[in-house]
Amino acid sequence: MVLVHGAFADASGWNDVVDRLQHEGYPVVAPPNPLRGLSNDSTYVASVLKSIEGPIVLAGHSYGGAVISGAAAGNANVKALVYVAAFMPDKGESPAELSEKFPGSELGTAIRPVPYTDGTGSGTDLYIQNDRFHGVFAADLPEEQTRIMATEQRPVTAAGFAEKATAAAWKTIPSWFLVARQDKAIAPDLERFEAERAKSHTIEIDSSHVAMMSHPDVVAHLIRQAAGATC
C-alpha cells in the first residue's frame, strides 16, 4: 500500500489509516509529496514505486490524486488506484482547471499566496488562510487540532497546481473513489464526475475533505477492497 498526501498537508494525515492497515499485516509506505509541481511530484512518487517489489495499491488524497494518476503510468506493479476526495485529471487537464468545473468549493476564496525563492528560482506558494482552514479543509475535526494543522501546513506551488497532467493511469488501472459529501475544498459534484468518468468503484460518505482522518475505518476498508479485488 502506498499512500500519497495532497496539498496543505503531509503524510501524517494518513496516520490512522496506516495504523489500521499495518495492524492487519499490510506493508505500507507513505512518502512525502514534494508539492513542487505536478510533473515533478509524479516523477518523484514514480521513483518511490519503482523501489517496491510486488503488487501495489496506490492511494491519493486531494492533489495527491493527480500525482498518482501520473506516477502509476507505465508501472505494471500498480494494480489498483484509490482516490480519496481527490483530483483525478485526464491528460491535458490541471487540478486548477478541474476545481472550476463545478460549484461547491470554497478553496479559491480561502487561499493565501506567498512569494518564495529557492535554489531553482522563484514563484508563488499557496496556503489556506489559517482562519479558514477548519471550515474549508477539515470541518469535522476538532478546531484545536486544525489550528495546529493550519500552522504546519505545507504549500503547493501555484504553477504546479495549474500544471496539466501528462498521463491518466486510471484509464488502464482499476480505480476506487471516495466522495466526501461535505467537502469544501473539492466540490463533491466534481468528485462524482471524476469517479463516473473513470468508472470507479465509488462510495459516498458524510465527510469533510480529510476523510482519511475523520473516517479512517472507511478509508482503510476501501483500500483493502481494492487490494482484495486486484492483488
Stockholm file with secondary structure:
# STOCKHOLM 1.0

chainA/1-231         MVLVHGAFADASGWNDVVDRLQHEGYPVVAPPNPLRGLSNDSTYVASVLKSIEGPIVLAGHSYGGAVISGAAAGNANVKALVYVAAFMPDKGESPAELSEKFPGSELGTAIRPVPYTDGTGSGTDLYIQNDRFHGVFAADLPEEQTRIMATEQRPVTAAGFAEKATAAAWKTIPSWFLVARQDKAIAPDLERFEAERAKSHTIEIDSSHVAMMSHPDVVAHLIRQAAGATC
#=GR chainA/1-231 SS CEEECCTTCCGGGGHHHHHHHHHTTCCCBCCCCCCSCHHHHHHHHHHHHHTCCSCEEEEEETHHHHHHHHHTTTCTTEEEEEEESCCCCCTTCCHHHHHTSSSCCCHHHHEEEEEEEETTEEEEEEEECHHHHHHHHCTTSCHHHHHHHHHTCCCEEHHHHTCCCSCCGGGTSCEEEEEETTCSSSCHHHHHHHHHHHTCEEEEESCCSCHHHHCHHHHHHHHHHHHHHHC
#=GC SS_cons         CEEECCTTCCGGGGHHHHHHHHHTTCCCBCCCCCCSCHHHHHHHHHHHHHTCCSCEEEEEETHHHHHHHHHTTTCTTEEEEEEESCCCCCTTCCHHHHHTSSSCCCHHHHEEEEEEEETTEEEEEEEECHHHHHHHHCTTSCHHHHHHHHHTCCCEEHHHHTCCCSCCGGGTSCEEEEEETTCSSSCHHHHHHHHHHHTCEEEEESCCSCHHHHCHHHHHHHHHHHHHHHC
//
